[in-house]
Amino acid sequence: MSEQTTGTAATPVGGTDEIAFYRRGGLGEIELTRPKALNALTIAMIEAADPQLRAWQRDEDVRAVLIRGQGRRLSAPAATCARSGTTARPCSAGRATGR
């Protein structure tokens, strides 16, 4: 994490081996940490992000959320292609169908 975003140090606030969460003043930061997979989102990453995003939504001091990815891409086409309600399902033939 560099300090160039706001000029203050980021404080780790949780995460997994695939996604990390930081707080820097009024900024919440999400870092996708799967550079070898071009940071493609997985169901586990989405499930890890959900409670943190909800916590930031309730926190009046968090004014924005920045999403970044390690490596050369923010995110490849998602490893999770469709969500229906709360049930995520994997891609079919690597394409998002929305069905």
C-alpha positions, 0 to 999 in steps of 0.5 A, spaced: 500 500 500 502 506 498 501 513 501 499 517 495 492 516 495 490 521 501 497 522 504 496 518 510 498 511 512 492 505 510 490 501 516 489 494 515 482 492 517 481 485 515 481 480 509 483 473 506 489 471 502 485 473 496 482 480 498 484 485 503 481 491 506 484 497 509 482 504 512 485 510 510 481 516 514 475 517 510 477 512 505 475 504 505 480 500 500 479 494 497 485 490 494 484 484 490 490 480 491 490 474 485 495 477 480 496 471 477 489 470 476 488 477 473 484 478 480 478 475 477 473 475 482 471 469 486 465 467 490 469 467 496 472 474 495 465 477 494 462 473 500 468 476 504 467 483 501 460 483 503 460 484 510 466 489 510 462 494 505 456 493 509 460 496 515 463 501 511 456 503 509 454 504 516 460 508 518 458 515 516 466 517 516 467 513 510 466 517 504 468 513 498 471 506 497 477 505 492 478 498 489 484 496 486 488 490 484 495 487 485 499 486 478 497 488 471 490 488 471 484 490 476 480 484 474 479 479 469 472 477 467 469 475 473 470 467 475 463 468 478 458 470 472 451 471 475 448 472 481 441 471 482 438 474 489 444 471 494 446 465 490 452 466 486 453 461 480 460 459 476 461 461 469 458 457 463 464 456 458 467 462 461 462 467 459 457 471 463 450 469 461 446 473 466 441 467 466 
